[in-house]
Amino acid sequence: MTDKEPQISIIVPTFNRAWCLQETLASVCQQQFKNYELIVVDDASTDDTERLVKSFDSVQYIRLESNQGVSAARNAGLRRARGHYICFLDSDDRWIDTKLERQWEWMQTHPGCPACYTDEIWIRNGVRVNPAKKHRKYSGYIFQHCLPLCIISPSSVMLKREVLSRIGGFDEALPACEDYDLWLRLTFLYPVQFLEEPLIVKYGGHEDQLSARYWGMDRFRVYALEKLLVRQKPQGETRRGVLEMLVEKCGILETGFRNRGKPGEAETFFAAKHHFAALQEENGDASPAFFDPEFFLNVESN
């Protein structure tokens, strides 16, 4: 770490993660690359998070007044960040000690590259597991590969701050899949580079993960896809890919809600599926919104 203007700003959002945050922050302090600033954003934790964070030297600590979610926490860190590059680290993940160094070197030798991300080691319930084929990583213009699910881990990415400023920060309306939404906006405009070396360790299986908290996560992906369709007005093959994914995910949600005995929500996604299928048959970029955004956030899903 350095007192000079940092090259890299590292943002760690956290909420009641004192049980694992020590190892996460230690993995930053052990980085071989030292020209960074470390910003921890405490999303109104009620555990021992503040004391733990302040036990580390030179860590910038931000505490939010109320629990606002991971997007608001990351955005608060972004407002404080001074680095030319931005990295995120989830509070239950850890970095290999060469993570920053490897990515920094790549970005310096490829100045036109707006962002790079790395391979991962996955630990589930204490056991190392192999990612499924659907999580395969790619380089270049990877937008079409990002449509089904999030293939970029926030903990693995390094991106230029000006690029993040252009596409905007995290959507604070989303309680989950906020990373999926951001990577759609990034890869719609820019190529990214995948570094095949596994430089982060992702831990899963614990109860407080967002993926364990919400059923029907695809509804948040539908929100992100329709928002991009309406605002960015993609053309040609890109537009077809977005519409095909909207049809697919609305169909999945329709079936899921019917199986859960929620016919009203099922009918909404049935109608949406046909709406987006009809748009596939049209030429041009007219894509009126089907959903009220509040629907995704208020629909009962348990």
VODRENKE-373465 format. One record per residue: residue in three letters; x, y, z of N, C-alpha, C, CB in turn. Coordinates in steps of 0.001 Angstrom, whole numbers, plus 500000, padded with zeros to 6 digits. Glycine has a CB too. Layout:
<pts>
ALAXYZXYZXYZXYZ/...
</pts>
This chain:
<pts>
MET500840498823500000500000500000500000500880501234500000499047500002501208/THR500385502356499461501206503547499327500416504778499709501738503678497908/ASP501154505829500166500532507113500470500409507980499227501328507846501538/LYS501079507625498130500963508361496876499587508117496277502076507946495882/GLU499283508890495222498025508633494517498036507197494011497820509639493335/PRO497066506393494383497114504960494057496818504707492585496121504186494921/GLN497435503669492058497110503224490708495814502410490702498264502394490127/ILE495562501684491783494406500788491835493599501089493098494854499290491804/SER492290501183492945491386501271494092490665499941494238490366502445493925/ILE490731499377495439490092498096495733488895498369496635491095497090496407/ILE487735497918496221486499498185496963485937496866497476485451498924496070/VAL485784496786498803485263495583499459483948495948500153486304494995500489/PRO482799495546499605481534495746500316481328494602501302480338495837499319/THR480735494908502450480535493841503432479331494125504313481783493667504294/PHE478703493044504745477585493142505684477592491909506580476220493276504929/ASN477881492121507852477892491039508839478750489857508388476469490566509109/ARG479947490162507905480859489125507442482145489099508273481190489337505966/ALA482077489527509518483285489491510357483852488086510455482979490023511757/TRP483011487092510283483458485698510405484435485291509308482264484771510380/CYS484455486033508177485375485665507094486189486844506573484602485052505953/LEU485885488050507021486495489250506450487988489358506750485789490477506969/GLN488423488828507874489847488879508234490698488271507120490102488132509571/GLU490339487090506662491118486409505618491021487151504281490632484957505449/THR489869487726504005489687488472502758490627489676502714488219488933502609/LEU490629490481503767491486491667503798492959491279503854491131492551504997/ALA493261490207504550494651489742504595495153489378503206494783488535505530/SER494282488830502368494701488444501015495019489672500164493608487604500336/VAL494445490823500501494811492069499827496164492556500333493729493153500050/CYS496334492564501641497587493042502226498791492216501790497488493032503734/GLN498563490969501401499640490084500976499952490199499484499285488659501308/GLN499299491113498785499554491267497358500980491738497092498560492247496750/GLN501605491195496045502954491620495674502955493031495097503556490645494666/PHE501867493408494430501707494775493934501179495630495088500736494830492688/LYS501836496781495360501524497546496563500910498924496299502764497715497367/ASN500870499364495061500397500728494793498877500743494653501059501297493512/TYR498208500544495771496744500493495774496203501198497007496241499033495725/GLU494912501487496975494187501891498171493075500865498397493608503354498033/LEU492815500581499672491819499584500043490668500289500757492442498471500944/ILE489472500175500193488279500833500714487280499754501110487663501818499663/VAL486949499697502391485946498759502874484668499535503167486445497994504142/VAL483562499103502559482273499752502768481395498825503589481592500112501414/ASP481110499238504801480315498463505745478850498855505577480796498696507215/ASP478054497911505105476645498174504811475794498032506081476135497212503709/ALA476193498818507123475466498866508394475479497521509121474029499303508154/SER476667496910509219476784495631509926476459495794511408478198495052509758/THR475991494705512002475700494688513442476638493747514197474246494273513684/ASP477644493233513510478604492345514162479897493108514457478893491101513276/ASP481006492420514467482296493009514865483075493569513672483145491963515581/THR482384493889512588483055494300511355483901495553511541482034494536510268/GLU483368496572512179484110497837512284485430497654513025483261498894512995/ARG485399496977514151486632496766514906487636495970514090486338496048516226/LEU487161494949513401488055494117512602488727494937511502487286492941511990/VAL487936495720510769488498496507509664489525497504510191487378497249508896/LYS489217498156511294490113499180511821491374498589512443489386500018512844/SER491424497278512584492656496644513057493702496546511952492354495255513607/PHE493288496780510698494217496790509568494718498212509349493539496238508278/ASP495992498358509077496571499677508822496158500195507448498102499621508927/SER495919501488507365495728502193506088494538501698505277496964502067505256/VAL493534501190505946492303500816505263491305501955505420491723499478505824/GLN490713502386504333489665503404504404488348502705504740489554504210503054/TYR487720503142505799486495502511506283485323503463506081486627502112507777/ILE484307502992505371483070503746505160481936502928505762482817504043503626/ARG481145503562506615479983502880507173478717503565506685480036502864508722/LEU477830502786506056476548503310505622475592503370506806475961502450504487/GLU474725504361506792473816504576507918472773503474508044473125505910507774/SER472390502893506925471397501817506941471794500772505914469965502362506651/ASN471260499572506069471572498481505151470908498744503806471112497120505731/GLN471728498976502773471218499395501462471510498397500355471803500725501092/GLY472278497364500626472562496370499605473938496538498997471527496432498530/VAL474373495483498325475745495441497825475998496482496739476058494059497290/SER474995496811495920475196497809494867475481499174495463473972497883493953/ALA474687499576496452474905500872497097476257500906497787473789501168498107/ALA476660499792498388477953499742499061479092499903498054478105498422499834/ARG479024499182496946480087499320495936480104500738495370479893498291494790/ASN478937501316495116478890502666494568479458503688495545477461503036494202/ALA479229503488496832479826504379497827481347504300497771479326504026499240/GLY481872503093497579483312502941497427483829503609496165483679501479497416/LEU483071503519495088483478504149493833483567505661493968482506503786492721/ARG482677506249494742482723507705494928483976508132495688481473508186495675/ARG484516507276496498485744507571497255487007507255496444485758506772498566/ALA486911506371495462488090505822494784488869506889494029487675504723493826/ARG490201506774494091491100507695493390491944507002492330492006508384494381/GLY491953505678492307492844504945491422492459505051489955492878503512491823/HIS493439504806489088493180504760487649492414503488487272494503504837486862/TYR492578502457488093491911501183487867491082500825489101492944500063487548/ILE490014500084488859489111499672489930489101498149490005487671500228489698/CYS489207497643491228489003496220491494487968496088492609490351495511491884/PHE487161495048492517486200494718493565486618493398494206484745494631492995/LEU486296493261495478486554491994496166485388491726497105487916492028496951/ASP484653490656496843483560490287497737484131489822499066482673489184497107/SER483397490084500143483955489888501481484046488430501898483132490629502480/ASP483599487496501043483798486074501327484756485426500334482464485343501306/ASP485420486231499502486406485719498549487808486113498986486119486243497127/ARG488808485504498342490207485835498628490990485893497328490839484802499597/TRP492089486627497360492961486750496203494257485968496399493269488216495931/ILE494746485367495315496106484851495261497054486056495267496330483940493987/ASP498242485920495862499076487104496108499621487773494850500218486727496979/THR499507487127493689499971487738492442498814488324491619500727486706491609/LYS497619488366492180496446488780491417496598490188490839495211488715492296/LEU496858491158491682496980492534491199498167492693490251497121493497492378/GLU499269492063490580500470492176489756500224491673488342501621491404490388/ARG499614490509488216499369489929486892498432490824486066498768488511487030/GLN497380491296486688496436492130485940497036493490485612495142492309486731/TRP497761494065486540498423495340486288499372495221485101499186495809487537/GLU500170494172485076501107493979483967500371493871482635501957492724484199/TRP499251493144482639498495493005481391497972494362480926497324492016481575/MET497401495122481836496827496408481457497891497379480975496072497011482625/GLN499103497294481534500173498192481099500695497823479721501314498175482100/THR500745496557479399501246496130478091500154496123477025501861494749478197/HIS498909496324477430497786496403476493496947497625476859496918495090476522/PRO497461498831476593496796500056477061495408500277476468497651501241476742/GLY495104499622475374493773499753474804492738498869475468493819499447473356/CYS493174498004476372492259497064477023491502497777478140493032495836477585/PRO490162497820478084489408498511479132489247497705480410488060498875478616/ALA489313496366480302489056495523481473489625494136481247487544495441481774/CYS490048493496482338490445492096482275489916491392483514491992491949482164/TYR489740490088483379489276489292484512490001487962484493487733489084484470/THR489963487241485607490821486073485763490008484803485979491781486279486923/ASP490714483694485882490113482414486232489966482328487753490969481230485687/GLU489259481284488215488861481195489617489089479793490168487395481588489778/ILE489299479718491443489241478465492202487947478503493008490514478278493143/TRP487151477459492902485862477417493596485933476458494774484731476998492630/ILE485510476942495924485396476115497126483938476150497577486362476619498271/ARG483296474964497658481908474886498115481856474008499359480972474323496994/ASN481403474598500449481305473847501707482626473171502059480194472796501615/GLY483712473900501824485030473413502188485681472472501202484948472751503465/VAL485033472195500080485553471240499095485759471958497763484583470025498924/ARG486913471733497135487156472335495821486306471635494774488657472256495443/VAL485660472441493934484797471898492883485189472520491553483293472162493194/ASN484838471829490473485101472329489131483871473054488598485504471178488188/PRO484040474265488050482895474966487471482293474179486318483306476356486995/ALA480978474310486132480292473663485009480687474338483695478752473715485203/LYS480422473659482588480776474200481271480121475544481004480384473224480185/LYS478925475762481576478226477021481312478973478221481893476814476966481884/HIS479930477973482798480707479057483399482026479311482663480989478741484857/ARG482187478712481488483404478915480714483636480399480440483334478138479397/LYS484910480826480446485278482227480267485751482482478838486371482628481268/TYR485633483734478407485977484118477037486663485475477033484719484149476144/SER487376485754475922487982487058475690487363487707474458489510486929475524/GLY487515489033474379487030489773473224485655490371473471486989488874472010/TYR484886490450472404483515490960472532482629489781472957483001491614471171/ILE482400489674474249481799488466474824480343488681475224482599488011476035/PHE479706489739474717478348490064475137477408488867475017477815491220474315/GLN477448488171473892476526487042473688476760485948474730476691486461472268/HIS478005485780475179478298484769476198477800485202477578479804484491476250/CYS477595486501477770477142487018479071475625487004479210477652488431479276/LEU474901486698478153473442486749478215472830485674479124472879486607476827/PRO473271484433479086472602483416479916472808483613481411473094482050479534/LEU474033483982481827474339484117483245475612484919483392474475482734483929/CYS475934485268484627477121486078484903478366485203484847477007486773486284/ILE479255485455483889480480484658483796481695485419484337480729484246482344/ILE481525486705484673482615487498485243482343487670486726482752488887484530/SER483246487211487547483113487417488989483584488831489327483931486348489791/PRO482824489580490133483304490908490537484696490862491176482319491538491511/SER484981489799491914486269489699492600487435489484491644486229488574493602/SER487152489159490392488218488835489442488551489966488483487837487628488656/VAL487775491026488467487894492020487407488814493167487806486525492562487044/MET489504493726486826490193495013486940489774495824485724491776494845487022/LEU489280497038485937488842497843484814489203499301485009487352497697484611/LYS489322500002483901489669501410483950488525502205484573489995501938482542/ARG488888503156485420487851503924486107487017504734485128488475504847487142/GLU487641505258484055486865506065483111485843505218482351487800506762482122/VAL486156503931482149485198503040481500483990502815482415485868501687481139/LEU484260502599483689483180502413484648482338503674484777483742502014486008/SER482980504832484684482233506091484736481306506224483540483191507282484791/ARG481762505744482396480933505858481191479716504943481253481758505533479950/ILE479892503717481696478757502786481689477884502944482931479256501347481592/GLY478381503675483940477633503849485178477978502762486177476135503851484901/GLY477657503016487429477955502054488481476916500957488556478056502751489813/PHE476775500390489731475839499288489950474417499836490137476267498446491185/ASP473451499111489608472050499500489710471557499186491125471180498764488633/GLU471289500231491895470931500039493301469502499536493486471108501334494053/ALA468736499482492413467390498911492503467417497389492546466546499374491327/LEU468543496802492141468635495343492081469138494778493405469560494908490933/PRO468390493887494045468869493238495262469842492101494985467705492718496052/ALA469871491622493739470765490537493318470955490650491805470186489118493717/CYS471927489919491267472253489952489826472704491338489378471039489514488996/GLU473149492162490320473648493489489972474930493403489155473887494312491233/ASP475714492339489362476928492159488573476581491753487143477842491107489221/TYR475600490877486977475127490493485642474724491744484852473927489501485746/ASP473983492630485486473527493863484849474712494730484422472613494648485800/LEU475714494872485305476858495708484977477677495114483840477731495902486198/TRP477894493799483860478717493193482803477996493219481460479084491747483171/LEU476665493165481447475955493360480180476261494735479607474437493190480374/ARG476204495749480453476470497104479971477920497275479540476129498121481048/LEU478841496623480243480254496706479871480520496014478543481126496092480960/THR480103494757478437480447493971477249479618494360476029480263492496477535/PHE478524495078476222477780495627475084478629496638474323476470496286475559/LEU479497497348475037480294498417474435481763498058474231480205499639475284/TYR482309497181475058483756496991475095484141495517475035484332497621476349/PRO485338495237474491485916493892474646486568493783476018486957493589473518/VAL486702492581476521487413492338477775488376491175477556486414492035478952/GLN489385491114478403490394490059478280490283489092479449491815490662478214/PHE490268487806479137490279486770480161491701486283480353489343485597479784/LEU492201486343481596493501485796481951493275484416482538494265486723482952/GLU493838483405481915493499482030482258494037481571483608494005481124481201/GLU494900482321484215495464481921485504494427482094486620496734482746485817/PRO494206481083487466493263481234488585493877482095489683492860479850489155/LEU493365483315489833493968484277490753493031484692491881494407485497489995/ILE491832484106491937490945484356493064490392483024493565489793485322492664/VAL490031483024494832489391481860495445487992482288495873490226481307496670/LYS486988481640495302485591481939495605485035480878496551484747482010494305/TYR484470481334497651483904480427498644482381480482498568484398480789500071/GLY481747479322498584480296479266498505479718478236499452479862478963497096/GLY478393478246499508477685477289500329477165477851501632478561476153500613/HIS477532479102501964477050479662503221475682480325503032478063480677503777/GLU474946480446504110473539480822504046473314482273503652472894480566505361/ASP474280483158503871474027484570503608474376484998502187474798485404504578/GLN474651484050501300474881484405499905473575484879499273475463483204499121/LEU473682485884498371472481486404497716471786485325496910472830487581496813/SER472551484423496314471949483364495501471114482410496342473028482588494765/ALA471411482357497663470630481501498552469432482230499142471508480972499669/ARG469437483555499039468390484361499659467175484521498758468933485720500024/TYR467391484516497438466309484803496502466046483610495604466637486034495661/TRP464755483241495500464366482278494479463995483061493216463173481373494967/GLY464109482428492062463706483091490823464642484208490426462318483634490957/MET465956483959490528466940484994490208466823485486488771468338484470490452/ASP466265484656487890466140485072486497465252486296486333465595483938485669/ARG464391486579487320463564487770487165464409489032487194462502487826488256/PHE465521489025487944466419490170487963467211490253486658467371490084489163/ARG467479489100486053468161489112484753467219489628483667468673487696484391/VAL465938489283483747464952489831482800464904491349482928463540489222483050/TYR464917491839484153464945493289484397466139493919483677465015493590485923/ALA467334493328483845468550493869483244468506493792481719469773493122483768/LEU468008492684481201467942492508479748466974493500479118467521491076479401/GLU465799493662479718464840494596479123465344496035479235463463494460479802/LYS465983496359480342466542497707480493467554497993479390467203497869481878/LEU468423497029479098469403497227478036468723497335476674470417496083478030/LEU467702496513476462466981496527475190466358497897474937465895495438475177/VAL465739498470475962465024499735475810465992500916475742464040499930476965/ARG467017500921476587467899502082476678469001502091475635468511502142478034/GLN469614500924475384470760500859474481470356500611473031471705499776474932/LYS469158500094472828468640499823471480469640499029470625468294501142470778/PRO469990497830471062470919497006470275470338496675468910471257495711471025/GLN471218496411467972470818496153466594471226494740466170471439497196465650/GLY470607494275465100471036493064464422471116491843465317472350493291463803/GLU472259491143465212472457489899465940472425490114467447473769489264465537/THR472919491265467881472910491560469310471479491671469826473683492857469598/ARG470642492376469092469238492516469492468533491171469504468508493477468555/ARG468800490361468492468178489034468450468600488188469644468540488314467147/GLY469861488282470014470333487529471167469654487945472456471814487686471308/VAL469467489252472640468785489741473841467344489257473870468830491279473904/LEU466648489351472737465246488930472690465101487424472893464620489337471359/GLU465981486649472302465937485200472505466112484849473983467023484506471663/MET467025485545474661467251485259476073466068485711476913468530485936476558/LEU465441486812476550464245487252477269463124486231477132463779488618476752/VAL462930485710475939461900484683475728462210483453476574461804484294474228/GLU463469483030476562463864481834477315463661482030478820465333481483477026/LYS464127483142479346464051483355480791462617483613481250464942484524481197/CYS461818484288480457460402484470480819459686483117480845459696485434479819/GLY460054482224479922459465480887479921459854480105481171459895480122478673/ILE461094480216481575461548479538482798460788480067484009463072479727482999/LEU460632481378484093459935481986485227458445481650485219460127483501485210/GLU457848481612484028456438481211483934456238479823484541455963481223482458/THR457077478882484134456968477517484645457222477468486148457949476596483918/GLY458230478191486593458565478186488013457443478722488877459806478991488251/PHE456830479805488459455739480370489254454499479473489222455385481771488744/ARG454233478829488088453092477893488047453330476743489021452874477342486602/ASN454539476218489033454852475112489928454755475518491396456240474583489630/ARG454908476788491677454819477275493046453414477771493404455822478386493257/GLY452472477524492511451096477898492803450844479390492771450711477373494128/LYS451532480103491865451374481548491736450951481877490305452693482291492109/PRO449685481654489986449217481814488598449305483240488093447797481344488481/GLY449134484233488965449195485618488513450563485970487952448850486555489652/GLU451598485656488711452960485913488230453268485073486991453988485616489339/ALA452784483825486979453020482961485826452412483566484562452440481562486077/GLU451196484108484663450535484702483495451278485943483019449079485057483824/THR451842486697483963452611487875483565453813487478482726453066488662484795/PHE454537486455483156455706486035482389455308485310481104456596485136483240/PHE454147484669481093453631484081479854453381485176478825452329483283480122/ALA452736486259479252452468487370478335453769488028477883451553488411479005/ALA454722488178478811456001488781478455456746487924477432456861488979479707/LYS456698486630477609457361485719476671456852485953475254457133484249477084/HIS455541486084475107454971486294473773455245487703473259453468486035473795/HIS455318488659474163455679490022473767457066490049473143455622490971474977/PHE458030489432473796459403489462473288459552488575472054460387489014474379/ALA458779487485471986458804486647470783458294487427469582457962485373470986/ALA457253488259469785456720489068468687457744490091468216455432489777469119/LEU458518490651469142459543491617468756460623490979467894460169492239469991/GLN460829489673468074461819488979467249461428488982465779461996487547467732/GLU460142489064465515459661489019464135459695490381463460458258488474464097/GLU459952491433464234459926492785463691461322493246463323459301493750464689/ASN461393494128462314462646494776461962462715496118462677462775494954460423/GLY463905496664462821464050497938463500464419497754464951462784498738463390/ASP464438498880465663464903498840467052463829499258468041466108499728467218/ALA462583499402467599461518499793468520461295498681469544460204500101467748/SER461530498990470790461406497975471845460755498604473070462799497370472213/PRO459445498802473025458773499390474190458871498474475392457306499681473876/ALA458966499072476565459082498289477795457785497543478067459439499195478988/PHE457887496301478458456727495499478855456480495631480357456934494014478472/PHE457548495589481119457436495543482568457553496929483199458497494628483138/ASP456822497142484266457113498208485207458273497706486059455847498593486087/PRO459391498462486138460540497961486899460213497554488324461606498997486930/GLU459240498200488937458887497862490309458351496431490429457855498848490834/PHE457834495888489338457291494536489370458340493537489823456754494144488001/PHE459558493664489296460613492704489596461021492748491062461820492966488719/LEU460901493913491642461386494103493001460313493762494032461857495538493193/ASN459057493820493625457963493593494576457315492226494459456918494638494392/VAL457528491548493313456868490260493111457309489272494187457180489701491703/GLU456333488610494770456632487595495795457215486383495107455357487207496616/SER458313485853495640458984484756494948459227483548495847460295485236494386/ASN458844483592497070459118482452497963458013481412497902459289482931499403/
</pts>
